[in-house]
Amino acid sequence: MQYTEKKLTIIANNQTVSYLDEGLINAPTIIFIHGFPLNKSIWNRQVEELKENYRVIAYDIRGHGKSDAGDEDFSIGLFVNDLLSLMDALKIDKTILCGFSMGGYIALNAIENHPERFIALLLFDTNCADDKPEAKEKRMKAIESIKEKGLDQYAEESLKKLFAPISFSKQIAEIAIVKEMIMKTPEQSLYKTLHALAERSETCSKLHQIKVPVLIMVGKEDEITPPAVALLMHEKIYGSTIQIIDHAGHLSNLENSKEFNNHLTAFLSLIKHT
């Protein structure tokens, strides 16, 4: 069996993109897109779980992790172009696409506009709606807070929303890892991404057009994109599968990775044999 290499960089959409590429070269490809303000390492447990049977790619969105930010204003459309450019650079015609939170916004936009490039869609702790005025205002206040009070306080406040209450006693190491991811994200990237999130378009009205197999998963205690939001998407996507992860908040793939990975592998096995 021939395996791909691990930590790599490639030029895509005129930017240097940092990515992981593990597993079997000729196996079905899965691309993971992380959330905000995190990086590709959020997927490490899923990469480990899947690399024996799939080619697994996880990359840093521009301005996050070790990928270049470039000079352009960020937008979900730009992030989608980055994804497609990465696929082209890696000579991937079609892929299974997995998006968590912001990654889900990118994935939904990508499949809406380029359905021919994707063979299945995995949506984790995400949403199809756009930001309402109150949510936009919160994002702008977050920018002001970082400028006035520093990144550490922003990171601490973010952790309270990202993790379920039980995780603060059970997932100490994971919380420290996520805080470090936030702290290492350049402030300009935080500002530009918050603007991109605030200005994104809704994709709810196009969900009925999705024709590929879809798995939706959400933490039972997710306050950012609650189970009710996931259920709404499930109802709009014909034939989709939904799983609600116990003992998890917004970071369900980290907080309860065993249950998360069990549902993930079961779904992938199902679509592999259809």
Buried (B, 14 or more C-beta within 10 A) or exposed (E): EEBBEEEBBBEBBEBBBBBBBBBBEEBBBBBBBBBBBBBBBBBBBBBEBBBEBBBBBBBBBBBBBBBBBBEEEBBBBBBBBBBBBBBEBBEBEBBBBBBBBBBBBBBBBBBBBEEEBBBBBBBBBBBBBBBEEEEBEEBEEBBEBBEEEEBEEBBEEBBEEBBBEBBEEBBEEBBEBBBEBBEBBEEEBBBBBBBBBBBBBBBBEBBEEBEBBBBBBBBBBBEBBBBEBBBBBBEBBEEBBBBBBEBBBBBBBBBBBEBBBBBBBEBBEEBEEE
